[in-house]
Amino acid sequence: MSKGILTRLRLSSLRLRLVVVFALVALTAAVAASGIAYWLNREAVLTRTQDGALNDFRQEMQNRAATLSLRPTQDDLRRTAEQMASGSAGYQVLLLGERDAGKPIVGASDPDDFTLADVPRPLRDAVNTKRPVTEANPYPYHLFWQRTERNGTPYLVGGTRIDGGGPAGYMFKSLAAEKADLNSLAWSLGIATALAVVGSVLLAQVAATTVLRPVHRLGEAARQLGEGKLDTRLRVTGADELADLSRTFNSAAESLQKKVADMSAREESSRRFVADMSHELRTPLTALTAVTEVLEDEQDSLDPMIAPAVALVVSETRRLNDLVENLMEVTRFDAGTARLVLDEVDIADQITACIDARAWLDAVDLDAERGIVAPLDPRRLDVILANLIGNALKHGGSPVRVSVRTEDDELVIAVRDHGPGIPEEVLPHVFDRFYKASASRPRSEGSGLGLSIAMENALIHGGSITASNSVGEDGAVDGAVFVLRLPLDASGITREVQTRSSQGEVEEA
C-alpha cells in the first residue's frame, strides 16, 4: 500500500475499522477455503497413491508370492521380493517365510532400504492374526496398511499373508513425492490467501472511499455550519441512505439559518430599541439633571416637608442618568462599535486618580509599585477599576486592598475586601447583566450592569476578570477577591478589534 493510504488509515479510525473488517473476513474465508482445498487434495493424492500401491502389492502377492512352496529358501524369497519390487509402483518388498517350523527366514528386495524393523509391531500383529472364516469374512487374512515416518520422510507400509500357509509380505513405499506436491500446493494456497487479503484491503479502501467521501463532506459541512456559515448546503445525488442524510442536513441547515436570521433580526431590533430609547431619554434627562442640580443647591432653603421629596428626585434622577449611560455603553458592546483608544498608562497613577476622583483614598489601601506602564485605554481602565473598587466598598466594606503585579506578559490587578464574601451559588453569575443575588432585594442603588460592563471592557482589551472568595487561616470566608488580568501590550488586540469592526461595517453597508 502507498504512503498516502497508510496515512489515511492512521487518520481515520472508521476507515481503519472497515479495512480491518474486510481483511479479517477475507482472511477467514481464504483460510477456510484453502484449508478445505488442501485437505481434499491431500486426501485425494494420498488415497490415490495408497490405493494404487496396495492394489499392485496385493496383485503381486497373488501372482508371485502365492506360487512359492510352503518351505521356500531365502534365495527364493529374495528373488520373488525383487521381482515384486521391480514394477512401476515404486515400493520395496519384504517376504517372511519359514525354513522349518519356528525358523523364520526373510527375503528383501533391498535390505539396505527396508528391513523387518521398519514394519510397526501393531501392523505385524494384525497381518499375522488369523480370523475365522464366515459368510461375512470369507478370508482368514487381510491386507493392512499404515502411514509412518522415518527421518522426516513419510512412508506407506502395508502387509498381508498368503492363505493356506504361504509367506507374509510387506511393502514399503516412500511418500516423499506426494509430500513435495502437497507442500507446493500449500505454498500456492498460502500465496492465494495473501493475495486475497491484499485484494480485500484494496477493495476495502475503495469501499471506504465510496462510503466515507459523503460522510467527510457531511463532516466538513457541519464544521462550516458550526463556524457560522449558515448558507452551507450539501449536493444531493442518488437515492440511498446517504442522500437522505444529506437532504436532512440541508433541511436542518435551512431551518437553522431561518431561525438564526429571525433571532438576529429580533436581537438587532431589541438592540436598536434600547439604543434609541437611551438616546431619546438623554434629552429629557439633561433637562431633569439641570433642574435637580438647581433643586439640590436650594435644598437647604426649601420647606422641610418638601426637602425629602427633592432629595429623592435628585438621587433617582442621578440613578436614572447612570442607568441610561450604562445602557448606551452596553449597546455599543453588543453592536460591536466599541473602540479602544490606547495610551501609555502608568498603572499606579491611574489607580490613584480613580480612587481620588471618587473620594475613596481613606477606604482603599493601594499596593502598586511605580513604573509599571502599559498601552491601555485609560477611560475603560477607569471604568473597570471604579466598578470593582466601588463594588468592594458597597458590598464588602473597607478596608479594600488593591494590589498590582506583573506575571509574564500580563498585568494583574487584584481587588480584595474583608466582607462576608460572595455566596457560592452567586459566583457564576456575578458578571451577568441585571443579576440579583437576592430575589428579596430586586431594587438596589446600582444599575446591575457595572460588573458586566467591567467584564466587557476587560474582554475588549484581550483580558478577563475572575471572582472568588478569600479563605482565612481558620477556613472561614474572609472577603471577596476580583482579579483583573490584562495584556501588557494590547496593540495587537486593538488592530484585531478594528479589523472586525471594519468588516462588520462593510457587511452592514
C-alpha positions, 0 to 999 in steps of 0.5 A, a space after each residue: 500500500 502507498 504512503 498516502 493510504 497508510 496515512 489515511 488509515 492512521 487518520 481515520 479510525 472508521 476507515 481503519 475499522 472497515 479495512 480491518 473488517 474486510 481483511 479479517 473476513 477475507 482472511 477467514 474465508 481464504 483460510 477456510 477455503 484453502 484449508 478445505 482445498 488442501 485437505 481434499 487434495 491431500 486426501 485425494 493424492 494420498 488415497 490415490 497413491 495408497 490405493 494404487 500401491 496396495 492394489 499392485 502389492 496385493 496383485 503381486 502377492 497373488 501372482 508371485 508370492 502365492 506360487 512359492 512352496 510352503 518351505 521356500 529358501 531365502 534365495 527364493 524369497 529374495 528373488 520373488 521380493 525383487 521381482 515384486 519390487 521391480 514394477 512401476 509402483 515404486 515400493 520395496 518388498 519384504 517376504 517372511 517365510 519359514 525354513 522349518 517350523 519356528 525358523 523364520 527366514 526373510 527375503 528383501 528386495 533391498 535390505 539396505 532400504 527396508 528391513 523387518 524393523 521398519 514394519 510397526 509391531 501393531 501392523 505385524 500383529 494384525 497381518 499375522 492374526 488369523 480370523 475365522 472364516 464366515 459368510 461375512 469374512 470369507 478370508 482368514 487374512 487381510 491386507 493392512 496398511 499404515 502411514 509412518 515416518 522415518 527421518 522426516 520422510 513419510 512412508 506407506 507400509 502395508 502387509 498381508 499373508 498368503 492363505 493356506 500357509 504361504 509367506 507374509 509380505 510387506 511393502 514399503 513405499 516412500 511418500 516423499 513425492 506426494 509430500 513435495 506436491 502437497 507442500 507446493 500446493 500449500 505454498 500456492 494456497 498460502 500465496 492465494 490467501 495473501 493475495 486475497 487479503 491484499 485484494 480485500 484491503 484494496 477493495 476495502 479502501 475503495 469501499 471506504 472511499 465510496 462510503 466515507 467521501 459523503 460522510 467527510 463532506 457531511 463532516 466538513 459541512 457541519 464544521 462550516 455550519 458550526 463556524 457560522 456559515 449558515 448558507 452551507 448546503 450539501 449536493 444531493 445525488 442518488 437515492 440511498 441512505 446517504 442522500 437522505 442524510 444529506 437532504 436532512 442536513 440541508 433541511 436542518 441547515 435551512 431551518 437553522 439559518 431561518 431561525 438564526 436570521 429571525 433571532 438576529 433580526 429580533 436581537 438587532 431590533 431589541 438592540 436598536 430599541 434600547 439604543 434609541 430609547 437611551 438616546 431619546 431619554 438623554 434629552 429629557 434627562 439633561 433637562 431633569 439633571 439641570 433642574 435637580 442640580 438647581 433643586 439640590 443647591 436650594 435644598 437647604 432653603 426649601 420647606 422641610 416637608 418638601 426637602 425629602 421629596 427633592 432629595 429623592 428626585 435628585 438621587 433617582 434622577 442621578 440613578 436614572 442618568 447612570 442607568 441610561 449611560 450604562 445602557 448606551 455603553 452596553 449597546 455599543 458592546 453588543 453592536 460591536 462599535 466599541 473602540 479602544 483608544 490606547 495610551 501609555 498608562 502608568 498603572 499606579 497613577 491611574 489607580 490613584 486618580 480613580 480612587 481620588 476622583 471618587 473620594 475613596 483614598 481613606 477606604 482603599 489601601 493601594 499596593 502598586 509599585 511605580 513604573 509599571 506602564 502599559 498601552 491601555 485605554 485609560 477611560 475603560 481602565 477607569 471604568 473597570 477599576 471604579 466598578 470593582 473598587 466601588 463594588 468592594 466598598 458597597 458590598 464588602 466594606 473597607 478596608 479594600 486592598 488593591 494590589 498590582 503585579 506583573 506575571 509574564 506578559 500580563 498585568 494583574 490587578 487584584 481587588 480584595 475586601 474583608 466582607 462576608 464574601 460572595 455566596 457560592 451559588 452567586 459566583 457564576 453569575 456575578 458578571 451577568 447583566 441585571 443579576 440579583 443575588 437576592 430575589 428579596 432585594 430586586 431594587 438596589 442603588 446600582 444599575 446591575 450592569 457595572 460588573 458586566 460592563 467591567 467584564 466587557 471592557 476587560 474582554 475588549 482589551 484581550 483580558 478577563 476578570 475572575 471572582 472568588 472568595 478569600 479563605 482565612 487561616 481558620 477556613 472561614 470566608 474572609 472577603 471577596 477577591 476580583 482579579 483583573 488580568 490584562 495584556 501588557 501590550 494590547 496593540 495587537 488586540 486593538 488592530 484585531 478589534 478594528 479589523 472586525 469592526 471594519 468588516 462588520 461595517 462593510 457587511 452592514 453597508 
